[in-house]
Amino acid sequence: MTTETLNENQVEKVESTETPMKKSVIVDNGNTQQIQLVDENKQFTKILSESMKDVWKLEQNGFNYHILSIFGSQSTGKSTLLNKLFNTKFQVMNESSRQQTTKGIWISQAENSNLLILDVEGTDGRERGEEQDFERKSALFTLAISEVLVINIWENMVGLYQGANMGLLKTVFEVNMQLFLQQQGKIKTLLLFVIRDFTGRTPLSNLSEVLTNELNKMWKDIAKPEEYNESTLSDYFDLVFTSLPHKIYLPEQFEQEVIQLKERFYNTEDPDYVFKSKYHRGIPADGFSSYAESIWDKVAYNHDLDIPTQQQLLAEYRCDEIAKAIVNEFQEDINKYKEMLENGEIMEDMGEKFNEVREKALGLYDSSAGRYRKEVYARKRIDFLEKMNTYLHVYYLLQLRNLEKRAYGTFKNNISEAVKDDSLFFVESLENHKSKCIENFKKLAEESKLKDTTWNYNDHLNQLIKEIDEYGKITKDQQLNKIKKNIEKNTLTLLSGIVPTKLNNIRDHLWDELSNDLNETIINSIEEYKTLIKGYDCSDEELENNIKAIRKSSWNMFINLVAEETTDNIILVRLREKFEEVFRYDKSGLPRIWKNNDDIDSFFKKARDEALALIALFTFIDIPEQKIRDITGIKELEKEDLIIIDDERSKKLLNKFIREIELQYIDAKRSVVNSTSKVPAWFIALTMVLGYNEFITVITNPIYLIVAVVSGVSFYALYVTNLLKPVLRVIRVVIQDIWLQINNYIQEAKVNNSKKQNSDDPSTSDSLSYLEDDIPLTKLHKRKNNGKQEMYDSNATLVNFN
């Protein structure tokens, strides 16, 4: 590459056209002071030496100081990052206006440190437009004086030429080779790439590899003297890559990782400490201001940096203009597919259609730009092709996303149908559908690729396989769980028929029979479970765990059923039935008619003892613990777990039962007394003699006879049915109630008459009160009927009075 060297007259002409230098800008923010090292008009400050001596107190530090610079695209958060890392106070962008904030180059001291920070005006800003002279000069300047150059880029800019500032770095390397070649083998510069808004979807190692390859390729392609043709980028630069998450969406994680990054600049013991001796420029602190100013003078007035040969400039300009016009038309051709892909549709024959669009654009570019300088045309053609490929790659990624979604949806539907049809071959069906979906995805993804590109679909394919495997596992687990629940449901049904039946038909060896039935039920359930899951290719561990779960749930069902059948009411019913079976019924099952010579006490004791024996039977589950462990697989089993009725509950049941059977004992005794009571013979003879005339009168009078017969039959019926006493009791109560009503009526009449008589004679009021207090009353509970009239309970007991 040819360059132009300015003669003295040209230099003088340039100097005469410089903008008059303004007064240096100083900003004092708390503990740190920053100055504008170079303003936007390329004027270098005159107060750097004063600041080094009086403000930052670094002039006497010798070599004990460090220089760090940062540059990157405008509005990418460079100043914000510096403020976070070094507690500086550089002005940051106003989010509402998004205007340029850092103009020129600013310098400040890191808080409590011997580190000087350079904040460089952002590149690619709209304020400067296409004028890139200051960007290139500031980049060259920071490379020349800095030990560490931080390049701040967004993750989505990696792989882009301008967005990642590759064009700027290439220009600096190409035009100023002499600056670096003079330092070969002596001093190196650390390029620290900070990748912002890092999501992790693309690993940092991959991003680092992309940037490293681009820098190495760029270094290889730049023009170099013959003796340095074999030189490499690593001879002059070390590359380090790090990342930071999104500051707005992940603020806490951003702050944590900034703190970790900070260790690299402050902690000399950190293995990633950046300020190594090989990066130091070897300039004492007291000479830094003069050195920096002289470097800027060389950079600012080197017009070879800005003005390539006229032919090359024209070629680059025209190639860029032609490419820009064709790219606009190219975008119009492909934009019609954007909405369709964003809506989740799949573009048929994408690769074929996009290849045609790209070839059409390349043909137009070749026919127009091929007339200009060949090396520029060839280089710009590569850039133009990469730009088109970049646009089309976005559509390809959308296509892959849609293909992935459709393949996953198809797989889910197929597996759902397969499970409904036949789940005995689940794993085989799963693998078949998985293979079909993956093959179909690969086929369509390959067909959608552009020719001569390195595009790949591995990330989406791996994601699809991961989603399919996860869904397959979830479905498998759901089916196995469903089978297990059905087995447990069947087990519960079987035990629900066995346990209540056994407990209601108490025999010897009750618990042995129940344990054997439980064991047989569990074995049958496990065998049925093994048969149903043959098609699921379960591992031995899965099978063992599920069998343990079935055994444990079966035991829990058994315990719950036993608990349901041993509630207080059910236990009392069983005790009462057992007692009555012995006490009230004979061996033939017929009710006992107690006679005077029957030994009621012996029957009562026998029935009571046999009934009380049942409480001991239901006190705890009388199955050996080892047998329970063998049946259920439960290792941790305590005797307390087998208790059904504790001591306190047992006492309450016993007391309640004893009270109930004592009533039956008393009734039995009363029935014997009633059956043995007889009328004396002399009383019968006396009645017949004295009542002879009445007897003849009754039998000779039809009306008397009918009344006598009806009365006798009724009396006999009531006697036989043991209703005679209740009827007599009711009659007596009714008579007493009638008598009470009559007396109350009489008393009320007396009181009313007394009130009328005393209405004119107040002296009688005391006697009336006395009379009312002396009226005998009854212990009755009054209640009100629907007519709101007071009535007395007919079941009340009267207080006798004369």
DOLOBA-460142 format. One line per 4 residues: number of its first residue (from 1); for each residue x, y, z of C-alpha. Coordinates in nm, 2 decimals. Layout:
% residues N
NUM	X,Y,Z  ...
END
This chain:
% residues 802
1	0.00,0.00,0.00  0.13,0.34,-0.09  0.12,0.64,0.15  0.18,1.01,0.10
5	0.43,1.20,0.31  0.36,1.57,0.38  0.64,1.82,0.30  0.71,2.12,0.53
9	0.49,2.36,0.33  0.20,2.12,0.37  0.26,2.09,0.74  0.27,2.47,0.78
13	-0.05,2.49,0.59  -0.22,2.25,0.82  -0.09,2.42,1.12  -0.22,2.76,1.00
17	-0.58,2.61,0.96  -0.60,2.47,1.32  -0.88,2.58,1.54  -0.77,2.82,1.81
21	-0.71,2.63,2.14  -0.98,2.68,2.40  -0.92,2.69,2.77  -0.87,2.34,2.93
25	-1.18,2.19,3.08  -1.16,2.08,3.45  -1.43,1.89,3.63  -1.41,1.84,4.00
29	-1.64,1.57,4.13  -1.59,1.50,4.50  -1.27,1.30,4.56  -1.16,1.28,4.19
33	-1.08,1.55,3.94  -1.09,1.48,3.57  -0.96,1.70,3.28  -1.02,1.70,2.91
37	-0.69,1.57,2.78  -0.79,1.63,2.42  -1.09,1.83,2.32  -1.32,1.77,2.03
41	-1.12,2.01,1.82  -0.80,1.79,1.87  -0.64,2.04,2.11  -0.42,1.89,2.38
45	-0.45,2.02,2.74  -0.18,2.24,2.90  -0.25,2.14,3.26  -0.17,1.77,3.25
49	0.17,1.82,3.42  0.01,2.04,3.69  -0.26,1.78,3.76  0.00,1.50,3.78
53	0.19,1.70,4.04  -0.07,1.88,4.25  -0.40,1.70,4.20  -0.32,1.33,4.16
57	0.02,1.34,4.35  0.18,1.10,4.10  0.47,1.30,3.96  0.72,1.15,4.22
61	0.60,0.79,4.17  0.86,0.70,3.91  0.74,0.39,3.73  0.48,0.31,4.00
65	0.17,0.42,3.80  -0.04,0.27,3.52  -0.24,0.39,3.22  -0.57,0.24,3.11
69	-0.78,0.35,2.82  -1.12,0.26,2.69  -1.28,0.30,2.35  -1.57,0.16,2.17
73	-1.89,0.27,1.99  -2.08,0.57,2.12  -2.35,0.51,2.38  -2.23,0.16,2.47
77	-2.17,0.25,2.84  -1.80,0.31,2.84  -1.81,0.59,3.09  -2.06,0.40,3.31
81	-1.83,0.10,3.32  -1.53,0.32,3.42  -1.72,0.48,3.70  -1.83,0.14,3.83
85	-1.48,-0.01,3.81  -1.27,0.28,3.94  -1.51,0.52,4.12  -1.45,0.79,3.86
89	-1.70,1.06,3.78  -1.70,1.06,3.40  -2.02,1.21,3.25  -2.26,0.94,3.14
93	-2.53,0.94,2.88  -2.88,1.07,2.94  -3.11,0.78,2.85  -3.39,1.00,2.73
97	-3.19,1.19,2.47  -2.91,0.94,2.38  -2.67,1.21,2.28  -2.30,1.21,2.28
101	-2.16,1.27,2.63  -1.79,1.21,2.60  -1.63,1.46,2.36  -1.26,1.42,2.29
105	-1.04,1.23,2.55  -1.08,1.27,2.92  -0.84,1.16,3.19  -0.90,1.10,3.56
109	-0.73,0.92,3.85  -0.89,0.60,3.98  -1.00,0.65,4.34  -0.73,0.57,4.60
113	-0.50,0.43,4.33  -0.20,0.52,4.12  -0.40,0.43,3.81  -0.49,0.69,3.54
117	-0.80,0.63,3.33  -0.86,0.76,2.98  -1.22,0.79,2.86  -1.22,0.82,2.48
121	-1.49,0.97,2.27  -1.71,0.69,2.12  -1.68,0.58,1.77  -1.95,0.57,1.51
125	-2.14,0.86,1.65  -2.39,1.06,1.45  -2.24,1.39,1.57  -1.92,1.33,1.36
129	-2.11,1.13,1.09  -1.87,0.98,0.83  -1.58,1.20,0.95  -1.35,0.93,1.11
133	-1.03,1.13,1.14  -1.07,1.19,1.52  -1.17,0.83,1.58  -0.85,0.70,1.41
137	-0.62,0.95,1.58  -0.77,0.89,1.93  -0.74,0.51,1.88  -0.38,0.54,1.77
141	-0.30,0.77,2.06  -0.45,0.54,2.32  -0.27,0.24,2.18  0.06,0.43,2.19
145	0.04,0.54,2.56  -0.17,0.28,2.73  -0.06,-0.04,2.90  -0.42,-0.18,2.89
149	-0.67,-0.08,2.62  -1.03,-0.18,2.71  -1.24,-0.23,2.40  -1.61,-0.21,2.50
153	-1.85,-0.39,2.27  -2.19,-0.55,2.28  -2.23,-0.92,2.24  -2.45,-0.87,1.93
157	-2.17,-0.67,1.77  -1.93,-0.96,1.78  -1.88,-1.07,1.42  -1.97,-0.73,1.28
161	-1.69,-0.53,1.12  -1.78,-0.17,1.22  -1.98,-0.26,1.54  -1.68,-0.43,1.69
165	-1.44,-0.15,1.58  -1.25,-0.38,1.35  -1.23,-0.13,1.07  -1.08,0.13,1.31
169	-0.82,-0.12,1.45  -0.73,-0.23,1.10  -0.67,0.13,0.99  -0.45,0.20,1.29
173	-0.24,-0.12,1.24  -0.21,-0.06,0.87  -0.11,0.30,0.85  0.10,0.31,1.17
177	0.30,-0.01,1.15  0.62,0.18,1.23  0.49,0.27,1.57  0.46,-0.10,1.67
181	0.75,-0.24,1.47  1.00,-0.02,1.66  0.89,-0.18,1.99  0.90,-0.54,1.87
185	1.03,-0.77,2.15  1.03,-0.49,2.40  0.68,-0.36,2.50  0.34,-0.52,2.44
189	-0.01,-0.39,2.49  -0.30,-0.58,2.65  -0.62,-0.56,2.46  -0.90,-0.63,2.71
193	-1.23,-0.69,2.53  -1.53,-0.64,2.76  -1.83,-0.80,2.59  -2.14,-0.62,2.73
197	-2.50,-0.75,2.77  -2.37,-1.10,2.76  -2.65,-1.36,2.76  -2.45,-1.68,2.77
201	-2.64,-1.83,2.47  -2.31,-1.82,2.28  -2.03,-1.93,2.51  -1.76,-1.67,2.58
205	-1.50,-1.90,2.44  -1.68,-1.90,2.10  -1.70,-1.52,2.10  -1.33,-1.49,2.20
209	-1.24,-1.72,1.92  -1.44,-1.52,1.66  -1.27,-1.19,1.77  -0.92,-1.35,1.79
213	-0.96,-1.49,1.44  -1.07,-1.16,1.30  -0.78,-0.98,1.46  -0.53,-1.23,1.34
217	-0.67,-1.22,0.99  -0.67,-0.84,0.99  -0.31,-0.84,1.10  -0.21,-1.09,0.84
221	-0.38,-0.89,0.56  -0.23,-0.55,0.64  0.07,-0.42,0.44  0.40,-0.48,0.63
225	0.76,-0.44,0.54  0.92,-0.75,0.40  1.13,-0.82,0.71  0.81,-0.83,0.92
229	0.59,-1.03,0.69  0.62,-1.33,0.93  0.53,-1.12,1.24  0.21,-1.21,1.43
233	-0.03,-1.01,1.63  0.08,-1.18,1.95  0.43,-1.03,1.90  0.28,-0.69,1.99
237	-0.05,-0.76,2.17  -0.20,-0.99,2.43  -0.57,-1.05,2.40  -0.80,-1.10,2.70
241	-1.18,-1.14,2.69  -1.43,-1.10,2.96  -1.81,-1.04,2.97  -2.07,-0.85,3.17
245	-2.44,-0.92,3.19  -2.71,-0.66,3.11  -2.69,-0.37,3.34  -3.07,-0.29,3.33
249	-3.22,-0.64,3.32  -2.98,-0.81,3.55  -2.86,-0.53,3.78  -2.76,-0.75,4.08
253	-2.56,-0.99,3.86  -2.40,-0.69,3.68  -2.28,-0.54,4.00  -2.14,-0.87,4.13
257	-1.94,-0.93,3.81  -1.81,-0.57,3.80  -1.68,-0.63,4.15  -1.50,-0.95,4.03
261	-1.36,-0.77,3.73  -1.24,-0.49,3.96  -1.00,-0.74,4.12  -0.80,-0.76,3.80
265	-0.71,-0.39,3.82  -0.65,-0.36,4.20  -0.54,-0.69,4.34  -0.18,-0.76,4.25
269	-0.22,-1.12,4.39  -0.50,-1.20,4.15  -0.38,-1.44,3.88  -0.56,-1.23,3.62
273	-0.40,-0.90,3.73  -0.37,-0.69,3.41  -0.09,-0.44,3.49  0.21,-0.67,3.42
277	0.56,-0.52,3.39  0.58,-0.62,3.02  0.30,-0.37,2.94  0.46,-0.07,3.10
281	0.58,0.20,2.86  0.89,0.27,3.07  0.81,0.64,3.10  0.86,0.79,3.45
285	0.56,0.97,3.60  0.72,1.31,3.59  0.77,1.27,3.21  0.43,1.13,3.12
289	0.27,1.46,3.04  0.55,1.56,2.79  0.55,1.21,2.64  0.17,1.21,2.59
293	0.17,1.55,2.43  0.44,1.46,2.19  0.26,1.14,2.09  -0.05,1.34,2.02
297	0.13,1.59,1.81  0.27,1.32,1.59  -0.07,1.15,1.56  -0.27,1.47,1.51
301	-0.06,1.61,1.22  0.01,1.28,1.03  -0.22,1.34,0.73  -0.11,1.01,0.58
305	-0.34,0.86,0.84  -0.65,1.03,0.68  -0.57,1.07,0.31  -0.49,0.75,0.12
309	-0.41,0.77,-0.25  -0.67,0.94,-0.46  -0.73,0.62,-0.66  -0.78,0.41,-0.35
313	-1.00,0.66,-0.19  -1.22,0.69,-0.50  -1.24,0.31,-0.52  -1.34,0.27,-0.16
317	-1.60,0.54,-0.18  -1.76,0.42,-0.50  -1.76,0.05,-0.39  -1.93,0.15,-0.06
321	-2.19,0.36,-0.25  -2.27,0.08,-0.49  -2.29,-0.17,-0.21  -2.52,0.05,-0.01
325	-2.76,0.10,-0.30  -2.77,-0.28,-0.38  -2.81,-0.37,-0.01  -3.12,-0.14,0.00
329	-3.27,-0.32,-0.29  -3.16,-0.65,-0.15  -3.34,-0.58,0.18  -3.66,-0.49,0.00
333	-3.65,-0.84,-0.17  -3.61,-1.03,0.16  -3.83,-0.81,0.39  -4.14,-0.98,0.25
337	-4.04,-1.30,0.43  -3.98,-1.14,0.76  -4.33,-1.11,0.89  -4.41,-1.47,0.79
341	-4.11,-1.61,0.97  -4.17,-1.39,1.28  -4.52,-1.53,1.29  -4.39,-1.88,1.33
345	-4.44,-1.99,0.97  -4.18,-2.20,0.78  -4.05,-2.07,0.46  -4.04,-2.34,0.19
349	-3.73,-2.36,-0.03  -3.55,-2.09,0.18  -3.21,-2.19,0.07  -3.30,-2.19,-0.30
353	-3.48,-1.85,-0.28  -3.21,-1.68,-0.08  -2.94,-1.81,-0.30  -3.11,-1.66,-0.60
357	-3.16,-1.32,-0.42  -2.79,-1.31,-0.32  -2.66,-1.41,-0.66  -2.87,-1.14,-0.82
361	-2.72,-0.88,-0.58  -2.37,-1.00,-0.63  -2.42,-0.98,-1.01  -2.52,-0.62,-0.98
365	-2.23,-0.54,-0.76  -1.97,-0.71,-0.99  -2.10,-0.54,-1.30  -2.08,-0.19,-1.13
369	-1.79,-0.21,-0.89  -1.56,-0.44,-1.09  -1.43,-0.14,-1.29  -1.25,0.01,-0.99
373	-0.92,-0.08,-0.82  -0.91,-0.46,-0.80  -0.77,-0.51,-0.45  -1.02,-0.26,-0.31
377	-1.30,-0.41,-0.52  -1.21,-0.76,-0.40  -1.19,-0.66,-0.03  -1.51,-0.46,-0.05
381	-1.68,-0.75,-0.23  -1.60,-0.98,0.07  -1.74,-0.72,0.30  -2.05,-0.68,0.09
385	-2.10,-1.06,0.08  -2.06,-1.09,0.45  -2.31,-0.81,0.50  -2.57,-0.99,0.29
389	-2.50,-1.32,0.46  -2.54,-1.14,0.80  -2.89,-1.01,0.69  -2.99,-1.36,0.56
393	-2.85,-1.53,0.87  -3.11,-1.36,1.08  -3.38,-1.51,0.86  -3.21,-1.85,0.88
397	-3.22,-1.83,1.26  -3.59,-1.75,1.25  -3.64,-2.05,1.02  -3.45,-2.28,1.25
401	-3.66,-2.15,1.55  -3.98,-2.23,1.36  -3.85,-2.57,1.24  -3.75,-2.65,1.60
405	-4.10,-2.56,1.73  -4.28,-2.75,1.47  -4.06,-3.06,1.51  -4.11,-3.05,1.89
409	-4.49,-3.00,1.85  -4.51,-3.29,1.61  -4.32,-3.51,1.84  -4.55,-3.42,2.14
413	-4.86,-3.50,1.94  -4.72,-3.83,1.81  -4.62,-3.94,2.15  -4.95,-3.85,2.30
417	-5.13,-4.06,2.04  -4.89,-4.34,2.08  -4.95,-4.36,2.45  -5.32,-4.37,2.39
421	-5.30,-4.65,2.14  -5.05,-4.88,2.31  -4.82,-4.80,2.60  -4.66,-5.14,2.61
425	-4.40,-5.03,2.35  -4.35,-4.68,2.48  -3.97,-4.66,2.46  -3.96,-4.81,2.11
429	-4.23,-4.57,1.99  -4.05,-4.28,2.16  -3.72,-4.35,1.98  -3.89,-4.40,1.65
433	-4.07,-4.07,1.67  -3.76,-3.89,1.80  -3.56,-4.02,1.50  -3.82,-3.91,1.25
437	-3.84,-3.56,1.40  -3.47,-3.51,1.41  -3.41,-3.63,1.06  -3.69,-3.41,0.93
441	-3.54,-3.11,1.11  -3.19,-3.18,0.97  -3.33,-3.22,0.62  -3.52,-2.89,0.62
445	-3.23,-2.70,0.80  -2.98,-2.82,0.54  -3.21,-2.72,0.26  -3.25,-2.37,0.42
449	-2.88,-2.30,0.43  -2.70,-2.07,0.19  -2.42,-2.20,-0.03  -2.06,-2.12,0.07
453	-2.15,-2.03,0.43  -2.04,-2.18,0.76  -2.39,-2.16,0.90  -2.48,-2.45,1.12
457	-2.79,-2.55,1.32  -2.61,-2.74,1.59  -2.74,-2.52,1.87  -3.11,-2.55,1.76
461	-3.06,-2.93,1.70  -2.91,-2.98,2.04  -3.20,-2.77,2.19  -3.45,-2.98,2.00
465	-3.30,-3.30,2.12  -3.29,-3.17,2.48  -3.66,-3.07,2.46  -3.76,-3.40,2.31
469	-3.56,-3.59,2.58  -3.71,-3.38,2.85  -4.07,-3.43,2.72  -4.00,-3.80,2.67
473	-3.88,-3.83,3.03  -4.18,-3.63,3.16  -4.42,-3.84,2.96  -4.26,-4.16,3.07
477	-4.27,-4.05,3.44  -4.63,-3.95,3.40  -4.72,-4.29,3.25  -4.53,-4.48,3.51
481	-4.69,-4.27,3.78  -5.03,-4.33,3.62  -4.97,-4.71,3.61  -4.85,-4.70,3.97
485	-5.16,-4.51,4.08  -5.39,-4.76,3.91  -5.20,-5.04,4.08  -5.24,-4.87,4.41
489	-5.61,-4.81,4.34  -5.66,-5.18,4.26  -5.47,-5.27,4.57  -5.69,-5.04,4.78
493	-6.00,-5.20,4.63  -5.88,-5.55,4.71  -5.78,-5.45,5.07  -6.11,-5.27,5.12
497	-6.28,-5.60,5.06  -6.05,-5.81,5.28  -5.98,-5.60,5.59  -6.34,-5.51,5.69
501	-6.46,-5.87,5.62  -6.19,-6.01,5.84  -6.24,-5.77,6.11  -6.62,-5.82,6.11
505	-6.58,-6.20,6.12  -6.33,-6.24,6.41  -6.16,-6.57,6.43  -5.85,-6.71,6.58
509	-5.52,-6.60,6.41  -5.69,-6.29,6.28  -5.38,-6.09,6.23  -5.19,-6.38,6.07
513	-5.46,-6.41,5.81  -5.46,-6.04,5.75  -5.08,-6.03,5.71  -5.10,-6.32,5.47
517	-5.37,-6.15,5.27  -5.17,-5.83,5.26  -4.86,-6.01,5.14  -5.05,-6.19,4.87
521	-5.22,-5.87,4.75  -4.89,-5.68,4.74  -4.72,-5.96,4.54  -5.00,-5.97,4.29
525	-4.99,-5.59,4.25  -4.61,-5.59,4.20  -4.64,-5.87,3.93  -4.91,-5.67,3.76
529	-4.70,-5.36,3.77  -4.40,-5.53,3.62  -4.61,-5.66,3.34  -4.75,-5.32,3.26
533	-4.41,-5.14,3.25  -4.23,-5.38,3.03  -4.24,-5.14,2.74  -4.09,-4.85,2.93
537	-3.74,-4.98,2.96  -3.71,-4.89,3.33  -3.37,-4.91,3.50  -3.33,-5.15,3.79
541	-3.31,-4.85,4.02  -3.64,-4.70,3.89  -3.81,-5.04,3.91  -3.69,-5.09,4.27
545	-3.79,-4.74,4.38  -4.14,-4.78,4.23  -4.19,-5.13,4.39  -4.08,-4.98,4.72
549	-4.34,-4.71,4.68  -4.61,-4.97,4.60  -4.52,-5.17,4.91  -4.52,-4.86,5.13
553	-4.85,-4.73,4.99  -5.01,-5.07,5.03  -4.90,-5.07,5.40  -5.04,-4.72,5.45
557	-5.37,-4.83,5.29  -5.38,-5.13,5.52  -5.32,-4.91,5.82  -5.59,-4.66,5.72
561	-5.84,-4.94,5.66  -5.77,-5.09,6.00  -5.81,-4.74,6.15  -6.14,-4.69,5.98
565	-6.26,-5.03,6.11  -6.15,-4.96,6.46  -6.32,-4.63,6.54  -6.49,-4.60,6.88
569	-6.84,-4.66,6.75  -6.74,-4.96,6.54  -6.55,-5.11,6.84  -6.84,-5.06,7.07
573	-7.08,-5.22,6.82  -6.85,-5.52,6.79  -6.82,-5.55,7.17  -7.20,-5.52,7.20
577	-7.26,-5.78,6.93  -7.02,-6.02,7.10  -7.18,-5.96,7.44  -7.53,-6.01,7.31
581	-7.43,-6.31,7.11  -7.34,-6.49,7.44  -7.58,-6.32,7.68  -7.91,-6.27,7.49
585	-7.90,-6.57,7.26  -7.86,-6.94,7.32  -7.64,-7.18,7.13  -7.91,-7.22,6.86
589	-7.92,-6.84,6.80  -8.26,-6.80,6.96  -8.34,-6.52,7.21  -8.32,-6.62,7.58
593	-8.64,-6.60,7.79  -8.50,-6.56,8.14  -8.65,-6.78,8.41  -8.62,-6.78,8.78
597	-8.38,-7.07,8.79  -8.14,-6.92,8.52  -7.79,-6.82,8.64  -7.80,-6.47,8.49
601	-7.47,-6.37,8.67  -7.27,-6.65,8.51  -7.40,-6.57,8.16  -7.33,-6.21,8.22
605	-6.97,-6.27,8.33  -6.90,-6.50,8.04  -7.05,-6.27,7.78  -6.86,-5.97,7.93
609	-6.52,-6.15,7.94  -6.55,-6.27,7.58  -6.65,-5.92,7.47  -6.37,-5.76,7.66
613	-6.12,-6.00,7.50  -6.19,-5.82,7.17  -6.04,-5.50,7.30  -5.71,-5.67,7.35
617	-5.73,-5.80,6.99  -5.78,-5.45,6.85  -5.53,-5.28,7.08  -5.24,-5.32,6.83
621	-5.16,-5.49,6.50  -5.04,-5.82,6.62  -4.81,-5.90,6.33  -4.43,-5.96,6.39
625	-4.22,-5.66,6.30  -3.99,-5.86,6.08  -4.27,-6.00,5.89  -4.40,-5.65,5.83
629	-4.06,-5.54,5.71  -4.04,-5.84,5.47  -4.39,-5.76,5.33  -4.36,-5.39,5.30
633	-3.99,-5.32,5.27  -4.02,-5.06,5.54  -3.69,-5.06,5.74  -3.77,-4.80,6.00
637	-4.06,-4.95,6.20  -4.14,-4.89,6.57  -4.38,-5.07,6.80  -4.56,-4.74,6.85
641	-4.65,-4.75,6.48  -4.85,-5.07,6.53  -5.07,-4.93,6.82  -5.44,-4.90,6.72
645	-5.60,-4.81,7.06  -5.39,-4.65,7.32  -5.44,-4.70,7.70  -5.65,-4.38,7.75
649	-5.88,-4.46,7.46  -5.91,-4.82,7.57  -6.02,-4.71,7.92  -6.29,-4.48,7.78
653	-6.43,-4.76,7.55  -6.43,-5.00,7.84  -6.62,-4.77,8.07  -6.88,-4.69,7.81
657	-6.92,-5.05,7.72  -6.96,-5.16,8.08  -7.23,-4.90,8.14  -7.42,-5.03,7.84
661	-7.41,-5.40,7.93  -7.50,-5.32,8.29  -7.83,-5.19,8.17  -7.90,-5.51,7.98
665	-7.81,-5.70,8.30  -8.06,-5.50,8.51  -8.33,-5.55,8.25  -8.27,-5.92,8.26
669	-8.31,-5.92,8.64  -8.63,-5.72,8.62  -8.78,-5.95,8.36  -8.73,-6.24,8.60
673	-8.89,-6.05,8.89  -9.19,-5.96,8.68  -9.24,-6.31,8.55  -9.23,-6.46,8.91
677	-9.48,-6.22,9.07  -9.82,-6.41,9.13  -10.16,-6.31,9.28  -10.24,-6.51,9.60
681	-10.51,-6.78,9.57  -10.72,-6.65,9.86  -10.74,-6.32,9.69  -10.88,-6.48,9.38
685	-11.14,-6.68,9.58  -11.25,-6.38,9.77  -11.29,-6.18,9.45  -11.50,-6.45,9.30
689	-11.74,-6.46,9.60  -11.78,-6.09,9.64  -11.81,-6.02,9.27  -12.05,-6.30,9.18
693	-12.35,-6.07,9.14  -12.15,-5.82,8.93  -12.02,-6.11,8.72  -12.38,-6.23,8.65
697	-12.49,-5.88,8.56  -12.20,-5.83,8.32  -12.25,-6.16,8.13  -12.63,-6.11,8.11
701	-12.60,-5.75,7.97  -12.47,-5.75,7.61  -12.33,-5.40,7.64  -12.14,-5.47,7.96
705	-12.02,-5.80,7.81  -11.88,-5.63,7.50  -11.71,-5.37,7.71  -11.57,-5.63,7.94
709	-11.44,-5.85,7.66  -11.28,-5.55,7.48  -11.12,-5.43,7.80  -10.99,-5.77,7.89
713	-10.84,-5.83,7.55  -10.68,-5.49,7.55  -10.54,-5.54,7.90  -10.40,-5.88,7.80
717	-10.24,-5.74,7.48  -10.08,-5.46,7.67  -9.95,-5.71,7.93  -9.81,-5.95,7.68
721	-9.63,-5.67,7.49  -9.50,-5.51,7.81  -9.69,-5.19,7.73  -9.91,-5.20,8.03
725	-9.69,-4.99,8.26  -9.62,-4.72,8.00  -9.99,-4.69,7.93  -10.08,-4.66,8.30
729	-9.80,-4.41,8.34  -9.94,-4.20,8.06  -10.29,-4.22,8.20  -10.17,-4.11,8.54
733	-9.99,-3.81,8.39  -10.29,-3.71,8.19  -10.52,-3.72,8.49  -10.27,-3.52,8.69
737	-10.25,-3.26,8.41  -10.63,-3.23,8.40  -10.64,-3.19,8.77  -10.37,-2.93,8.76
741	-10.55,-2.73,8.49  -10.87,-2.73,8.70  -10.69,-2.60,9.01  -10.51,-2.33,8.81
745	-10.84,-2.22,8.67  -10.99,-2.20,9.02  -10.69,-2.01,9.15  -10.69,-1.76,8.86
749	-11.06,-1.70,8.92  -10.99,-1.63,9.29  -10.71,-1.39,9.21  -10.92,-1.20,8.96
753	-11.21,-1.16,9.20  -10.97,-1.04,9.47  -10.82,-0.78,9.24  -11.17,-0.65,9.15
757	-11.26,-0.62,9.52  -10.94,-0.45,9.62  -10.94,-0.20,9.33  -11.14,0.03,9.56
761	-10.98,-0.09,9.88  -10.59,-0.06,9.88  -10.57,-0.21,10.22  -10.63,-0.55,10.09
765	-10.33,-0.55,9.85  -10.10,-0.70,10.11  -10.33,-0.98,10.18  -10.37,-1.06,9.81
769	-9.99,-1.06,9.77  -9.97,-1.29,10.07  -10.23,-1.52,9.91  -10.05,-1.53,9.58
773	-9.73,-1.62,9.75  -9.90,-1.91,9.93  -10.05,-2.06,9.62  -9.89,-2.40,9.56
777	-9.72,-2.41,9.22  -9.58,-2.69,9.01  -9.23,-2.74,8.88  -9.33,-2.71,8.52
781	-9.15,-2.57,8.22  -9.37,-2.34,8.03  -9.36,-2.34,7.65  -9.55,-2.13,7.39
785	-9.75,-2.28,7.11  -9.82,-2.12,6.77  -10.10,-1.92,6.92  -9.86,-1.76,7.17
789	-10.06,-1.90,7.46  -9.88,-2.04,7.76  -9.92,-2.41,7.80  -9.76,-2.66,8.03
793	-9.54,-2.96,7.94  -9.76,-3.27,7.98  -9.44,-3.47,8.07  -9.37,-3.25,8.37
797	-9.37,-3.39,8.72  -9.63,-3.26,8.96  -9.55,-3.13,9.31  -9.81,-3.30,9.54
801	-10.01,-3.07,9.76  -10.32,-3.10,9.97
END
